[in-house]
Amino acid sequence: MKGGLARVLRWIVYFRRGHNFWFVYLLSFANFVVIQYRLLVEYVPFLKFFFTSLWVFAATFILIYVPLAIVAGWIDTKKATRPKEQEVNPYFHYPTGKEKEIYAPYFIATLKVLSKLCEQLGLHEEREEIAELISLIEKWRRKKP
């Protein structure tokens, strides 16, 4: 891919990221507020007294909804489903291709060099710890999801 085509493809990627991660999020939030106003306030006379316009409803909604959503997200991330998702996710416990083929061999080679240095320096406890780490990495690397 030369010059122009590569640039167009890069612009497409930029467009998708900007559209998907920012604008659609903001538009869906605004859409949600408008729909709630139309379905709640315009059809419930009691609420029309408090929310005289869409702007009053939107401001009130944002002032209440955003902090509640932040607290709910924090609870979910720290205490509720997020920790459990990591426990049941096979890629959290099992190595991926890159980890099996690149990282684990690199760590093992590095630890073998350190083991030889420990042997030369007479550091027997450290050499035993390194041997345990090597066997742990090898066992982890052989795990299958």
Sequence and secondary structure as in RCSB ss.txt:
>XXXX:A:sequence
MKGGLARVLRWIVYFRRGHNFWFVYLLSFANFVVIQYRLLVEYVPFLKFFFTSLWVFAATFILIYVPLAIVAGWI
DTKKATRPKEQEVNPYFHYPTGKEKEIYAPYFIATLKVLSKLCEQLGLHEEREEIAELISLIEKWRRKKP
>XXXX:A:secstr
  HHHHHHHHHHHHHHHHIIIIIHHHHHHHHHHHHHIIIIITT HHHHHH  SHHHHHHHHHHHHHHHHHHHHHH
HHHTSHHHHHHHH HHHHS  HHIIIIIHHHHHHHHHHHHHHHHHHT HHHHHHHHHHHHHHHHHHT   
